[in-house]
Structures are given as structure tokens and as C-alpha cells.
Amino acid sequence: METRKTQVAVPVLLAIMTLIVSQVAFAGKDSLHERHMAELQVVKASLVRRNLPGFVSPPPTPPQAVPGPRVYQVISYGADPTGKADSTDAILKAMEDAFDGPDHGVLMEGINDLGGARIDLQGGSYLISRPLRFPSAGAGNLLISGGTLRASDDFPVDKYLIELNDESSKLQYIFEYITLRDLLIDCNYRGGAIAVINSLRTSIDNCYITRFGDTNGILVQKGHETYIRNSFLGQHITAGGDKGERNFSGTAVNLVGNDNAITDTVIFSAAIGVMISGQANLLSGVHCYNKATGFGGTGIYLKLPGLTQNRIVNSYLDYTGIVAEDPVQLQISGTFFLGDAFILLKSINGVVRGVNIVDNMFSGSDNGVQIVQLDQTNKAFENVDQVVVDRNNVNGMATRSTVAKASVDGNGTSWTVDFNQVLLFPNLIKHVQYTLVARDGGAFPIHAVRNVSDNRVVVQTNAPVTAQVYVTVDQ
């Protein structure tokens, strides 16, 4: 504070002293006008001294031009948010401008980073007559969101409303990090909703996909790491118990590629909920009630005979089940099967290896439906290894397992334990453990396993004895 007072007082003192000097200098002057002019010069000089550099703020920096946000609003391109007029060309122009926008580097080789550009549908409902596609391959880091797309009555039945595809591209991956979010896509029973072809790190998030034709709601082909989450798919808009359920067709999600994931997603109508023909995919939190097994529907179909390598965890199969062809390395766990829904292992070449079906819950109607079943129409399962079906919670259905325990009590020289009501594979017991407990105090019989066949274990003693035999087997 003292320093500030000194800084202010010095210029004022200088001004006063200068004024006094000027008064003396002009004491003999006759011209009043000249005197007044001299006084003004003195005041001006004092103001200059007060505004020394130490007390002057620097001049403001002139404003710099800042690029506007990379948001392409489709209405400004002429799209009709009421859905009455065809908006295909307008949205394609917005996509073209986004594609041609400034680059922010490169992602994978040949893919330009568009810096998080956004194509904003602005909450409108738009009529689409042909697929929405980027002009060519090589785009990444872009979002399309916030509206409804509806197929026109003449939309091609073999196309998808949004297609991430370029048949002419020679790139390893066509697109990278494209996000489709907060969209409702109504296919009008014409084609499909979204096709992701040979793309990398694609996200389909919070989308409602409905009224697709006898095709796929979402097709993922080749590429890597397409993540479908928090979404709802159904060929017909229903909440179950639909009178036309027998006629549901199409596939909600078709994964023809590796390393993809479907999480927290509901599939409420389609002949097949999820079709998988690629490895290393993950399904978690998926609820399928697309078409009941009794009507010919399948919740999840694994069409990868010989090399499955997929995981289905923490999901909900609601009156529709799982089919796996020649499964090799398949995990199904923590999943709830309701309404006699079951798992079917279908033999193509008779191979089933590295399969874990554990810690699931099954609930049925007491009609004796087995929780895990075998389809050996083509060929019997002959190559069976490392298959564990165990620790499943079963209510109102018939238990099937690859591990079983049983006991038999009696008097004699032979005890037979039959596991056919429990074991999954016929005539297959690989390991046996047993204990014979003689009830006669003085008896000490010689005993041994004499036969293991047709899923039965026979234990015999050298002399009659009252005993109980406990047997554990696995396949």
C-alpha cells in the first residue's frame, strides 16, 4: 500500500512544481492567452508522467480466428425432419462434407482422423430411399447421432440404411472408430439397418432397430472390434406373447467376424437373435426373447464347427435357447434359461472339445426337457474332450451333466449304479471313483469295479455282504 501511495504521489508532486515554475515564468507576460496555453501544456506533461510504462496495462491482443465446431446439421443441408420428403441426398451431402473436412492426423494406415466430427440428425425423422454411405473408404473418428431413419417403400430389400462399406477399397480396414449413437432405424420390412464391413473399432450404442426384412438387423462382416451395446432389436414391435410370433423371420445380429461384443442388449423379435460365425466374440447381458424354441426360433446360434472360441455370460435366454455346431472352446456361464429353454450341441463332424457350461440357472414347466441336449443326426460325437457341464441350478427341467455322483445300497455280491438319467453323452465314462462301505461289523470283503459300459458302473465283491456303494464319474 505504501509503495502504491509513493507511485501516485511522485507524478502529482512533479506536476505541482512544474505549475509553480510556469507561474513564475509567466509573471511578466501580458498575454493571458499564452499563459493559459502554457498551463495546458504543463497539465498534459503531468499526465504523461503519470502514465509511465510501469503503470500502463498492455494493449489487448487482437482476437484470433477460431475454427467453428465440426458439427454437420442435416436440416441445414435440406433434410426434412418430418419424414415426408426424401432426405437421402441431404444426409449424404452432410456425410460427404464431414468426410472431406480437415484431417487431424492418421489412425490406421490410410484412415484419416476427422477429429471427432459429428453428423447431427437434430432429433428429426428422415425418409431414406437408398443406403447412407461415405463417398469412399478412409474415414475415422466420426459420430452420427440423434434422430430417426425410416426406409421408404422402394428401399432396396438387399441393402442396409447405413452401410460402412466400400467394395473397391484396397485398405486393410475401410473405416475406423465410427460411432452410431442414439438412433432409431425403421427398416419398413425392406432391408436391414446397419452393415459394418471390414471396419475397425465401430460402436453401435443406444440404438433401436426394428422392422427389418427377412435379412439382418445388424450385419458385422470381417474387421475387428464392433461393439453393440445398450440397444434394442426386433423385427416386429412387441413385448412378448405376440400372436404372429410363429412367423417371425430374419436375424437381429449377424456376426461374421472376430473380436466383437454385444453387451446389455435386448432382442425381442426375430427368427434368430444372434448368429455368430466368427471367433473370439463376447456376449454379455444379452436378453433374447425373439422367437420361442417351440415355434422354431433360436436365441443364439453358433455356426463355427471345429473352432468356436466364443463366450456367452450373464445373459438371459427367454423361451429360446442356444445352438452350437461342433463347439470347440465355448464358455456359457452365469446365464438364465427360462421357459424350457435349453442348450443344443449339434454334431457336424462329431467334435466337441473345451466346452464349459457351468453355473447357469434353468427353469421349466416340469415336462422333462433336458437342459443340455445333443443333435447327432449327422454324426455321433466321437471326439469328446475337456467338456464340463456342471454346477447348474435346475428347476422343472431334466438335469444333464458330465460329472455325476450316485450311490446304491443292498446285500449281495454285485452293485450297479446307472448314470443314464444324468450323464450328457451316451456310453461315455472316462473316470470312476468309488467307495464300498460294508455294514456287517466283521466283514472285510475284496471288491473291485468289474464293468463300465452304457453309462453304468458295476462293483462286485468276492463274498455276499450288506454294503453301500458310492460312485463318482466324469466324461
C-alpha positions as CSV (number, residue, x, y, z in Angstrom):
1,M,0.0,0.0,0.0
2,E,2.9,2.4,0.9
3,T,4.5,1.7,-2.4
4,R,1.3,2.4,-4.3
5,K,1.0,5.8,-2.5
6,T,4.5,6.8,-3.4
7,Q,3.9,5.8,-7.1
8,V,0.9,8.0,-7.2
9,A,2.4,11.0,-5.2
10,V,5.5,11.4,-7.3
11,P,3.8,12.4,-10.6
12,V,1.4,14.7,-8.8
13,L,4.3,16.5,-7.0
14,L,6.1,16.9,-10.3
15,A,3.0,18.4,-11.8
16,I,2.6,20.9,-9.0
17,M,6.3,22.0,-9.1
18,T,6.1,22.5,-12.9
19,L,2.9,24.6,-12.5
20,I,4.7,26.8,-9.9
21,V,7.6,27.3,-12.3
22,S,5.3,28.2,-15.1
23,Q,3.5,30.8,-12.9
24,V,6.8,32.5,-12.2
25,A,7.9,32.3,-15.8
26,F,4.8,34.0,-17.0
27,A,4.6,36.6,-14.3
28,G,5.8,39.3,-16.6
29,K,3.8,38.2,-19.6
30,D,0.9,40.4,-20.8
31,S,-0.8,37.8,-22.9
32,L,-3.4,35.9,-20.9
33,H,-4.0,33.6,-23.8
34,E,-0.4,32.5,-23.9
35,R,-0.5,31.9,-20.2
36,H,-3.5,29.6,-20.4
37,M,-1.8,27.6,-23.3
38,A,1.3,27.2,-21.2
39,E,-0.8,25.8,-18.3
40,L,-2.5,23.3,-20.5
41,Q,0.9,22.1,-21.7
42,V,2.0,21.6,-18.1
43,V,-1.1,19.6,-17.3
44,K,-0.6,17.4,-20.3
45,A,3.1,16.8,-19.3
46,S,2.0,15.7,-15.9
47,L,-0.5,13.2,-17.3
48,V,2.2,11.7,-19.5
49,R,4.5,11.3,-16.5
50,R,1.7,9.6,-14.5
51,N,1.2,7.0,-17.4
52,L,4.7,5.7,-17.2
53,P,5.3,2.1,-18.6
54,G,5.2,0.6,-15.1
55,F,1.6,1.8,-14.6
56,V,0.2,1.1,-18.1
57,S,-1.7,-2.2,-19.0
58,P,-0.5,-3.8,-22.3
59,P,-2.9,-3.2,-25.2
60,P,-5.4,-6.1,-25.7
61,T,-4.3,-8.9,-28.0
62,P,-6.4,-8.7,-31.2
63,P,-8.9,-11.6,-31.4
64,Q,-7.7,-14.7,-33.3
65,A,-9.9,-16.6,-35.7
66,V,-11.2,-19.8,-34.0
67,P,-12.5,-22.6,-36.3
68,G,-16.1,-23.5,-35.7
69,P,-17.2,-26.9,-34.3
70,R,-17.2,-29.8,-36.7
71,V,-21.0,-30.4,-36.5
72,Y,-22.9,-31.1,-39.7
73,Q,-26.6,-30.5,-39.0
74,V,-28.6,-32.3,-41.7
75,I,-31.5,-29.9,-41.7
76,S,-29.2,-27.1,-43.0
77,Y,-28.5,-29.4,-45.9
78,G,-32.2,-29.6,-46.8
79,A,-33.1,-32.8,-44.9
80,D,-36.8,-32.9,-44.0
81,P,-37.2,-33.7,-40.2
82,T,-40.9,-34.5,-40.6
83,G,-40.2,-37.6,-42.7
84,K,-42.5,-36.5,-45.6
85,A,-39.8,-35.8,-48.2
86,D,-36.9,-37.9,-49.1
87,S,-33.8,-36.8,-47.2
88,T,-31.3,-39.2,-48.6
89,D,-29.4,-36.7,-50.8
90,A,-29.2,-34.1,-48.0
91,I,-27.8,-36.5,-45.4
92,L,-25.4,-37.9,-48.0
93,K,-24.1,-34.4,-48.6
94,A,-23.5,-33.9,-44.9
95,M,-21.6,-37.1,-44.8
96,E,-19.6,-36.1,-47.8
97,D,-18.7,-32.7,-46.2
98,A,-17.7,-34.4,-43.0
99,F,-15.6,-36.9,-44.9
100,D,-13.8,-34.0,-46.8
101,G,-13.3,-31.9,-43.6
102,P,-9.8,-31.1,-42.2
103,D,-7.7,-34.0,-41.2
104,H,-6.2,-34.4,-37.7
105,G,-3.6,-37.0,-38.5
106,V,-4.0,-40.6,-39.4
107,L,-5.4,-43.6,-37.5
108,M,-4.7,-46.9,-39.1
109,E,-2.8,-46.7,-42.4
110,G,-5.0,-44.9,-45.0
111,I,-7.6,-43.8,-42.5
112,N,-7.8,-40.0,-41.8
113,D,-8.7,-38.8,-38.3
114,L,-11.6,-36.5,-38.8
115,G,-11.2,-35.1,-35.3
116,G,-14.5,-36.2,-33.8
117,A,-16.7,-34.6,-36.4
118,R,-20.4,-35.1,-35.8
119,I,-23.3,-35.6,-38.2
120,D,-26.3,-34.3,-36.2
121,L,-29.7,-35.6,-37.1
122,Q,-31.2,-32.9,-34.8
123,G,-34.0,-35.1,-33.4
124,G,-35.7,-35.4,-36.8
125,S,-37.3,-38.4,-38.6
126,Y,-35.9,-38.8,-42.1
127,L,-37.2,-40.8,-45.1
128,I,-34.3,-42.8,-46.7
129,S,-34.6,-44.3,-50.2
130,R,-31.1,-45.8,-50.6
131,P,-28.2,-46.6,-48.4
132,L,-26.3,-43.9,-46.5
133,R,-22.6,-44.4,-47.3
134,F,-19.5,-42.3,-47.1
135,P,-18.1,-41.4,-50.6
136,S,-15.1,-43.7,-50.2
137,A,-13.1,-45.6,-47.6
138,G,-10.6,-44.0,-45.3
139,A,-12.5,-42.1,-42.6
140,G,-12.3,-42.3,-38.8
141,N,-13.2,-40.6,-35.6
142,L,-16.7,-39.6,-36.5
143,L,-20.2,-39.7,-34.9
144,I,-23.7,-40.0,-36.4
145,S,-26.4,-39.5,-33.8
146,G,-29.6,-38.1,-32.6
147,G,-32.5,-39.0,-34.8
148,T,-34.7,-41.5,-36.7
149,L,-34.1,-43.0,-40.1
150,R,-37.0,-44.7,-41.9
151,A,-36.8,-46.7,-45.1
152,S,-39.0,-45.7,-48.0
153,D,-41.4,-48.1,-49.6
154,D,-39.0,-48.6,-52.5
155,F,-35.8,-49.0,-50.4
156,P,-33.7,-52.0,-51.8
157,V,-34.5,-55.2,-49.9
158,D,-30.9,-56.4,-50.1
159,K,-29.3,-53.2,-48.7
160,Y,-28.9,-51.5,-45.3
161,L,-29.9,-48.0,-44.3
162,I,-26.4,-47.3,-43.0
163,E,-23.5,-49.0,-44.8
164,L,-19.9,-48.8,-43.7
165,N,-18.6,-50.3,-46.8
166,D,-16.5,-49.7,-49.9
167,E,-16.2,-52.6,-52.3
168,S,-13.4,-51.0,-54.3
169,S,-11.1,-50.3,-51.3
170,K,-7.8,-52.0,-51.0
171,L,-7.2,-50.8,-47.5
172,Q,-6.7,-53.3,-44.7
173,Y,-9.6,-51.7,-42.9
174,I,-12.2,-49.5,-44.6
175,F,-13.2,-47.3,-41.6
176,E,-12.1,-46.9,-38.0
177,Y,-13.7,-45.5,-34.9
178,I,-17.1,-44.7,-36.4
179,T,-19.8,-44.3,-33.7
180,L,-23.6,-44.7,-34.4
181,R,-25.5,-43.5,-31.3
182,D,-29.0,-42.6,-30.2
183,L,-30.7,-43.7,-33.4
184,L,-34.0,-45.3,-34.2
185,I,-33.8,-47.2,-37.5
186,D,-37.1,-48.4,-39.0
187,C,-36.4,-50.6,-42.0
188,N,-40.0,-50.8,-43.1
189,Y,-39.7,-54.6,-43.7
190,R,-37.4,-53.8,-46.7
191,G,-33.7,-54.3,-46.0
192,G,-31.5,-54.2,-42.9
193,A,-30.5,-51.4,-40.6
194,I,-26.7,-51.3,-40.3
195,A,-23.9,-53.1,-42.2
196,V,-20.3,-52.8,-40.8
197,I,-17.9,-54.3,-43.4
198,N,-14.2,-54.7,-42.7
199,S,-14.1,-51.8,-40.2
200,L,-12.2,-51.3,-37.0
201,R,-13.4,-50.2,-33.6
202,T,-17.0,-49.4,-34.5
203,S,-19.6,-48.5,-31.8
204,I,-23.3,-49.0,-32.1
205,D,-24.7,-47.5,-28.9
206,N,-28.2,-46.9,-27.7
207,C,-30.0,-47.8,-30.9
208,Y,-33.5,-49.1,-31.5
209,I,-33.6,-51.2,-34.7
210,T,-36.9,-52.6,-35.9
211,R,-39.0,-53.8,-38.9
212,F,-36.0,-55.3,-40.8
213,G,-36.9,-57.7,-43.5
214,D,-36.0,-61.3,-43.9
215,T,-32.4,-60.4,-43.5
216,N,-30.2,-59.0,-40.7
217,G,-30.9,-56.1,-38.4
218,I,-27.2,-55.6,-38.0
219,L,-24.5,-57.3,-40.1
220,V,-20.9,-57.3,-39.0
221,Q,-18.6,-58.8,-41.5
222,K,-14.8,-59.1,-41.3
223,G,-12.9,-56.3,-39.5
224,H,-12.4,-56.2,-35.7
225,E,-14.0,-54.9,-32.6
226,T,-17.5,-53.8,-33.4
227,Y,-19.2,-53.1,-30.1
228,I,-23.0,-53.2,-29.9
229,R,-24.4,-52.1,-26.6
230,N,-27.4,-50.7,-24.8
231,S,-29.6,-51.4,-27.8
232,F,-32.9,-52.9,-28.7
233,L,-33.6,-55.0,-31.8
234,G,-36.8,-56.6,-33.1
235,Q,-38.3,-57.3,-36.5
236,H,-41.8,-56.6,-35.0
237,I,-42.5,-54.2,-32.2
238,T,-43.8,-56.4,-29.4
239,A,-43.2,-57.2,-25.7
240,G,-43.7,-60.9,-25.9
241,G,-46.7,-63.2,-26.5
242,D,-47.2,-61.9,-30.0
243,K,-49.9,-63.7,-32.0
244,G,-47.7,-63.6,-35.0
245,E,-44.6,-65.0,-33.3
246,R,-44.6,-68.2,-35.4
247,N,-44.0,-66.0,-38.5
248,F,-41.0,-64.0,-37.2
249,S,-38.1,-64.2,-39.6
250,G,-34.7,-62.6,-40.1
251,T,-31.7,-62.4,-37.8
252,A,-31.3,-59.5,-35.4
253,V,-27.5,-59.5,-35.3
254,N,-25.2,-61.5,-37.6
255,L,-21.5,-61.5,-36.5
256,V,-19.4,-62.8,-39.4
257,G,-16.1,-61.7,-37.9
258,N,-13.8,-61.8,-34.9
259,D,-13.3,-59.9,-31.6
260,N,-16.7,-58.3,-31.4
261,A,-19.0,-57.8,-28.4
262,I,-22.7,-57.5,-27.7
263,T,-23.5,-56.2,-24.3
264,D,-26.7,-55.1,-22.4
265,T,-28.8,-55.6,-25.5
266,V,-32.4,-56.9,-25.9
267,I,-33.6,-58.8,-28.9
268,F,-37.4,-59.0,-28.8
269,S,-38.4,-60.5,-32.2
270,A,-36.6,-62.4,-35.0
271,A,-36.2,-66.0,-36.0
272,I,-32.6,-65.9,-34.8
273,G,-31.5,-63.5,-32.1
274,V,-27.7,-63.6,-32.7
275,M,-25.9,-65.6,-35.4
276,I,-22.2,-66.0,-34.8
277,S,-19.7,-67.3,-37.4
278,G,-16.5,-65.7,-36.1
279,Q,-14.2,-66.4,-33.2
280,A,-13.3,-64.5,-30.0
281,N,-16.7,-62.8,-29.7
282,L,-18.3,-61.9,-26.3
283,L,-22.0,-61.8,-25.4
284,S,-22.8,-60.3,-22.0
285,G,-26.1,-59.1,-20.6
286,V,-28.0,-60.1,-23.8
287,H,-31.7,-60.8,-23.3
288,C,-33.2,-62.9,-26.1
289,Y,-37.0,-63.5,-26.4
290,N,-37.0,-63.2,-30.2
291,K,-38.9,-66.4,-31.1
292,A,-39.7,-69.4,-28.9
293,T,-37.8,-72.6,-29.5
294,G,-41.2,-74.4,-29.7
295,F,-42.0,-72.1,-32.7
296,G,-38.7,-72.9,-34.4
297,G,-36.7,-69.9,-33.1
298,T,-33.2,-69.8,-31.8
299,G,-31.8,-67.2,-29.3
300,I,-28.1,-67.6,-30.1
301,Y,-26.8,-69.8,-33.0
302,L,-23.0,-70.5,-33.0
303,K,-22.2,-71.6,-36.6
304,L,-18.5,-72.3,-36.2
305,P,-18.0,-76.1,-36.3
306,G,-14.5,-77.0,-35.1
307,L,-13.3,-73.7,-33.7
308,T,-15.8,-71.7,-31.8
309,Q,-13.9,-69.6,-29.3
310,N,-16.8,-67.6,-28.0
311,R,-18.2,-66.6,-24.6
312,I,-21.8,-66.2,-23.5
313,V,-22.0,-64.9,-20.0
314,N,-24.6,-63.3,-17.7
315,S,-27.3,-63.3,-20.3
316,Y,-31.0,-64.3,-20.4
317,L,-32.5,-66.8,-22.8
318,D,-36.2,-66.4,-22.5
319,Y,-38.2,-69.3,-24.1
320,T,-35.5,-69.6,-26.7
321,G,-32.2,-71.4,-26.5
322,I,-28.6,-71.7,-27.8
323,V,-27.4,-74.0,-30.6
324,A,-23.7,-74.7,-31.1
325,E,-22.3,-76.7,-34.0
326,D,-19.2,-78.9,-33.2
327,P,-18.2,-76.5,-30.4
328,V,-14.6,-76.1,-29.6
329,Q,-13.7,-73.7,-26.8
330,L,-17.1,-72.4,-25.8
331,Q,-18.0,-70.8,-22.5
332,I,-21.6,-70.5,-21.3
333,S,-21.9,-69.4,-17.7
334,G,-24.0,-67.2,-15.4
335,T,-26.9,-67.3,-17.8
336,F,-30.6,-67.7,-17.0
337,F,-32.7,-70.0,-19.2
338,L,-36.5,-69.6,-18.8
339,G,-39.4,-71.5,-20.2
340,D,-37.7,-74.8,-21.0
341,A,-35.0,-73.0,-23.0
342,F,-32.0,-75.3,-23.4
343,I,-28.6,-75.6,-25.0
344,L,-28.2,-77.9,-28.1
345,L,-24.9,-79.2,-29.1
346,K,-25.2,-80.1,-32.8
347,S,-22.7,-82.6,-34.4
348,I,-21.4,-81.8,-37.8
349,N,-18.2,-83.8,-37.8
350,G,-18.6,-85.3,-34.3
351,V,-16.3,-82.9,-32.4
352,V,-16.8,-81.2,-29.1
353,R,-13.8,-80.0,-27.1
354,G,-13.1,-77.4,-24.4
355,V,-16.7,-76.6,-23.6
356,N,-17.7,-75.2,-20.2
357,I,-21.4,-75.0,-19.4
358,V,-21.4,-74.1,-15.8
359,D,-23.1,-72.0,-13.1
360,N,-26.3,-71.4,-15.1
361,M,-29.9,-71.4,-14.0
362,F,-32.6,-73.3,-15.8
363,S,-36.4,-73.1,-15.2
364,G,-39.0,-75.1,-17.0
365,S,-42.5,-76.5,-16.8
366,D,-41.9,-80.0,-15.5
367,N,-42.2,-81.6,-18.9
368,G,-38.8,-83.4,-18.7
369,V,-37.0,-81.1,-21.1
370,Q,-33.2,-81.7,-20.7
371,I,-31.1,-78.6,-20.0
372,V,-28.4,-79.7,-22.5
373,Q,-29.2,-81.8,-25.5
374,L,-27.3,-83.5,-28.3
375,D,-28.2,-83.5,-32.0
376,Q,-26.3,-86.4,-33.5
377,T,-28.4,-86.7,-36.7
378,N,-25.4,-86.1,-39.0
379,K,-22.8,-88.0,-37.0
380,A,-22.3,-89.2,-33.4
381,F,-19.9,-87.2,-31.2
382,E,-16.8,-89.2,-31.2
383,N,-14.1,-86.7,-30.4
384,V,-15.1,-85.5,-26.9
385,D,-12.5,-83.9,-24.7
386,Q,-12.5,-81.3,-21.8
387,V,-16.2,-80.9,-21.7
388,V,-17.6,-79.7,-18.4
389,V,-21.3,-79.4,-17.8
390,D,-21.7,-79.0,-14.1
391,R,-22.9,-76.8,-11.2
392,N,-26.1,-75.8,-12.9
393,N,-29.2,-74.8,-10.9
394,V,-32.2,-76.7,-12.4
395,N,-35.9,-76.3,-11.6
396,G,-38.7,-78.0,-13.6
397,M,-36.3,-79.5,-16.2
398,A,-34.1,-82.6,-16.5
399,T,-30.5,-82.2,-15.4
400,R,-27.7,-83.2,-17.7
401,S,-24.1,-83.2,-16.7
402,T,-20.6,-84.6,-17.5
403,V,-20.0,-85.1,-13.8
404,A,-22.2,-87.3,-11.7
405,K,-22.4,-88.9,-8.2
406,A,-24.7,-91.7,-7.1
407,S,-25.0,-94.5,-4.5
408,V,-26.7,-97.8,-4.2
409,D,-27.5,-99.9,-1.1
410,G,-28.0,-103.7,-0.9
411,N,-26.9,-107.1,0.1
412,G,-25.1,-109.4,-2.2
413,T,-22.0,-109.5,-4.4
414,S,-22.8,-107.0,-7.1
415,W,-23.9,-103.4,-7.1
416,T,-24.8,-101.5,-10.3
417,V,-25.0,-97.7,-10.5
418,D,-26.8,-96.3,-13.6
419,F,-25.9,-92.8,-14.7
420,N,-28.0,-92.6,-17.9
421,Q,-30.5,-90.2,-16.4
422,V,-27.8,-87.7,-15.6
423,L,-24.8,-88.0,-18.0
424,L,-24.9,-86.0,-21.2
425,F,-23.0,-88.3,-23.6
426,P,-24.2,-91.9,-24.1
427,N,-21.9,-94.7,-23.3
428,L,-19.0,-92.5,-22.2
429,I,-17.4,-92.7,-18.8
430,K,-13.7,-91.7,-18.7
431,H,-13.0,-91.8,-14.9
432,V,-14.5,-93.7,-12.0
433,Q,-14.0,-93.3,-8.2
434,Y,-16.0,-95.5,-5.8
435,T,-16.2,-96.4,-2.1
436,L,-17.8,-99.5,-0.6
437,V,-19.0,-99.3,3.0
438,A,-19.6,-102.7,4.5
439,R,-22.4,-102.7,7.1
440,D,-21.5,-106.1,8.6
441,G,-19.2,-105.5,11.5
442,G,-16.9,-108.4,10.8
443,A,-17.0,-108.3,7.1
444,F,-13.9,-107.4,5.1
445,P,-14.7,-108.2,1.5
446,I,-12.5,-108.0,-1.5
447,H,-14.2,-105.6,-4.1
448,A,-13.5,-104.1,-7.4
449,V,-15.0,-102.3,-10.4
450,R,-15.9,-105.1,-12.8
451,N,-17.6,-103.2,-15.7
452,V,-18.0,-99.7,-17.0
453,S,-20.3,-99.5,-20.1
454,D,-23.5,-97.9,-21.2
455,N,-23.0,-95.3,-18.6
456,R,-23.3,-97.9,-15.8
457,V,-20.7,-98.9,-13.2
458,V,-20.7,-102.4,-11.8
459,V,-18.9,-103.1,-8.5
460,Q,-18.5,-106.7,-7.2
461,T,-17.3,-108.4,-4.0
462,N,-15.8,-111.8,-3.5
463,A,-18.5,-112.8,-0.9
464,P,-22.0,-111.6,-0.1
465,V,-22.1,-108.6,2.1
466,T,-24.5,-105.8,3.2
467,A,-23.0,-102.6,1.9
468,Q,-23.5,-99.2,0.3
469,V,-21.5,-98.2,-2.7
470,Y,-20.8,-94.6,-3.6
471,V,-19.6,-93.8,-7.2
472,T,-18.4,-90.6,-8.9
473,V,-17.8,-90.5,-12.6
474,D,-17.0,-87.9,-15.3
475,Q,-17.0,-87.9,-19.0
